[in-house]
Amino acid sequence: MVIETRHLKTGDPEPTFPSDGKLQLVSMRFCPYAQRTHIILEAKRIPYDTYNVNLTNKPGWLTKYSPLGKVPALGVPTENGLLFIHESLVIADYLDEKYPEKLLYPKDPLAKAVDRLLIEQFNGVITAYYKAINDPTAFIDVTNGLDKFEAELERRGTSFFGGSIPGMLDYMIWPWCERIAFLKYKGFSLDKARYPLLINWNGKMIADPAVGVHYVAPEFHAKYWETRSAGAPNYDMLL
């Protein structure tokens, strides 16, 4: 049986994690950083359970598993019980090394380093995206940041950054590319002439099975942000 809870909040009892050898993920349905972990777990077909938490009214026990009170936090079975690790990139690296049957990073060390650098450079797009939600003047920062990734797809000559199938770089930047589509409700969309490769990539990513499990359409991102802006995020609207 796969467990996925509604978003546990202040006052809710601490979950009793099963001792069945599965990974245990502390998450939030609309968190892009947690989405990274979901995608990697799905891509590698690793069994796991999900315990969602309300990040506005956080349960007191959350910091027991994530010291900064953030998600994702991943419980890894050990001889002494679950050991929780956190930070999405740390978790991604751990999963790729622990479950190498389907490697997501390139095997070549230099190619892997290049992809890691691109993941870091994408932070500029992330910052611009959050600013653009409430400030249309930041749209130009989103587009300027994406230029690098359009050019990189052209340089590689492949449908995905990972080649013929998505790799770690694809999956690590996807959650925000998914959300950029929601900016159409703010008056922004990708220029088809400027970003033909990224637009094609976007469609192929939505069709990827690992992405599809937790894909959220733009209209639901818009509804979530409406509730968040009103001060009462509806974390459970999709559960």
C-alpha positions in Angstrom: 0.0 0.0 0.0 1.3 3.5 -0.9 0.7 6.2 1.7 0.0 9.8 0.8 -1.4 12.0 3.6 -3.3 15.3 3.4 -1.2 18.2 4.7 -0.5 17.7 8.3 -0.6 21.0 10.4 0.0 22.4 13.8 -1.5 20.1 16.4 -1.7 17.0 14.2 0.1 14.0 15.7 3.5 12.9 14.4 3.1 10.2 11.9 4.2 6.6 12.6 6.4 5.7 9.7 6.1 2.1 8.7 9.2 -0.1 9.0 8.7 -1.9 5.7 12.0 -0.8 4.1 10.4 1.9 1.9 11.7 5.5 1.7 9.5 8.0 3.5 9.1 11.5 2.0 8.0 14.6 3.9 6.6 16.9 1.2 4.2 19.6 0.2 2.1 19.2 -3.0 2.9 22.6 -4.5 6.5 22.8 -3.5 8.8 22.8 -6.5 11.8 21.6 -4.4 9.8 18.6 -3.1 8.6 18.0 -6.7 12.2 17.4 -7.7 12.4 14.5 -5.3 9.1 13.1 -6.4 10.3 13.1 -10.0 13.6 11.4 -9.2 11.8 8.7 -7.2 9.3 8.1 -10.0 12.0 8.1 -12.7 14.0 5.4 -10.8 10.8 3.6 -9.8 11.7 3.6 -6.1 8.8 2.7 -3.8 8.1 5.5 -1.2 5.4 7.0 0.9 4.5 10.7 1.1 3.7 12.7 4.3 2.5 16.1 3.3 2.9 19.0 5.7 1.2 22.4 5.9 4.0 25.0 5.6 1.9 27.8 6.8 0.9 26.1 10.0 3.7 23.7 10.5 3.4 20.7 12.8 5.8 21.0 15.7 7.5 17.7 14.9 8.6 18.8 11.4 12.0 20.2 12.6 12.7 16.7 13.9 13.1 15.5 10.3 14.1 18.8 8.7 16.0 21.2 11.0 15.0 24.3 9.0 11.3 23.2 8.8 11.5 22.9 5.0 10.6 20.2 2.5 11.6 17.9 1.0 13.0 15.6 3.8 13.6 12.0 2.9 13.7 9.2 5.4 16.2 6.5 4.5 15.9 3.1 6.3 19.0 2.1 8.2 19.8 -0.5 10.9 18.9 2.1 13.5 15.7 3.2 11.9 15.0 6.1 9.5 17.7 8.6 8.9 16.3 11.8 7.3 18.2 13.8 4.8 17.1 17.1 3.3 17.8 19.7 0.6 16.5 18.7 -2.9 19.9 18.6 -4.6 21.5 16.6 -1.8 18.6 14.1 -2.0 18.9 13.9 -5.8 22.7 13.2 -5.6 22.1 10.5 -3.0 19.3 8.8 -5.0 21.4 8.8 -8.2 24.4 7.2 -6.4 22.3 4.8 -4.3 20.2 3.6 -7.2 22.5 3.6 -10.2 20.5 1.2 -12.3 19.1 4.2 -14.1 21.7 7.0 -13.8 20.4 10.5 -14.4 23.6 12.4 -14.3 26.1 11.8 -17.1 28.7 9.1 -16.4 31.5 11.4 -17.7 32.7 13.6 -14.8 33.2 16.7 -16.9 29.7 16.4 -18.4 28.3 15.9 -14.9 30.1 19.0 -13.7 28.6 21.0 -16.6 25.1 19.9 -15.8 25.6 20.7 -12.1 26.8 24.2 -13.0 23.7 24.7 -15.2 21.5 23.6 -12.3 23.1 26.3 -10.2 22.8 28.9 -13.0 19.1 28.2 -13.2 18.7 29.7 -9.7 18.6 33.1 -11.5 15.5 32.0 -13.4 13.9 30.7 -10.1 14.5 34.1 -8.5 13.1 36.0 -11.5 10.0 33.7 -11.6 9.0 34.4 -8.0 9.5 38.1 -8.5 7.5 38.0 -11.8 4.4 36.6 -10.0 3.8 40.1 -8.5 6.0 42.3 -10.7 5.7 42.2 -14.5 9.0 44.1 -14.9 10.7 40.8 -13.9 9.5 39.1 -17.0 12.6 40.2 -18.8 14.7 38.6 -16.2 12.9 35.3 -16.8 13.5 35.4 -20.5 17.1 36.5 -20.2 17.7 33.6 -17.9 16.0 31.1 -20.2 18.2 32.2 -23.2 21.1 30.2 -21.7 19.0 27.0 -21.7 17.6 27.5 -25.2 21.2 27.9 -26.4 22.3 24.8 -24.5 19.6 22.7 -26.1 20.7 23.9 -29.5 24.4 23.2 -28.7 23.5 19.7 -27.6 21.3 18.9 -30.5 19.0 16.7 -28.5 15.3 16.8 -27.4 16.3 16.8 -23.7 19.4 18.1 -21.9 20.0 14.5 -20.9 20.0 13.3 -24.6 17.1 11.2 -26.0 15.5 10.9 -22.6 15.4 13.3 -19.6 18.4 13.4 -17.2 19.1 15.1 -13.9 19.4 18.6 -15.4 16.0 18.2 -17.1 14.3 17.0 -13.9 16.0 19.6 -11.6 14.8 22.6 -13.6 11.4 21.2 -14.6 9.4 22.3 -11.6 9.9 26.0 -12.3 9.5 25.5 -16.1 6.1 23.9 -15.2 5.2 27.0 -13.1 6.4 29.5 -15.7 3.4 28.4 -17.8 1.1 29.8 -15.1 2.5 33.3 -15.7 0.3 33.4 -18.7 -2.4 34.5 -16.3 -0.1 37.4 -15.5 0.4 38.4 -19.1 3.6 36.4 -19.9 4.3 33.6 -22.2 7.3 32.2 -24.0 8.0 33.7 -27.4 7.7 30.8 -30.0 10.3 32.3 -32.2 12.8 32.9 -29.4 12.3 29.6 -27.6 11.3 26.9 -30.2 13.5 24.2 -28.5 12.4 24.9 -25.0 8.8 24.9 -26.0 9.3 21.6 -27.7 11.2 20.3 -24.6 8.3 21.5 -22.4 5.8 19.4 -24.3 8.0 16.3 -24.2 8.6 16.8 -20.4 4.9 16.9 -19.7 4.6 13.6 -21.5 7.4 12.0 -19.5 5.9 9.4 -17.1 8.0 10.5 -14.1 6.9 14.1 -14.6 3.3 13.2 -15.3 2.7 11.7 -11.9 3.0 15.0 -10.1 2.4 17.4 -13.0 0.1 20.3 -12.1 -1.6 22.2 -14.9 -1.2 26.0 -15.0 -4.8 26.7 -13.9 -4.3 24.8 -10.7 -1.0 26.7 -10.0 -3.0 29.9 -10.5 -5.7 28.7 -8.1 -3.1 27.8 -5.5 -1.4 31.2 -5.8 -4.8 32.9 -5.4 -5.3 31.1 -2.1 -1.7 31.7 -1.0 -2.0 35.4 -1.8 -5.1 35.6 0.3 -3.2 34.2 3.2 -4.8 30.8 3.3 -3.0 28.4 0.9 -5.2 25.5 -0.1 -2.5 22.8 0.0 -5.1 20.0 -0.3 -6.9 21.1 -3.5 -5.5 18.2 -5.5 -5.6 15.5 -2.8 
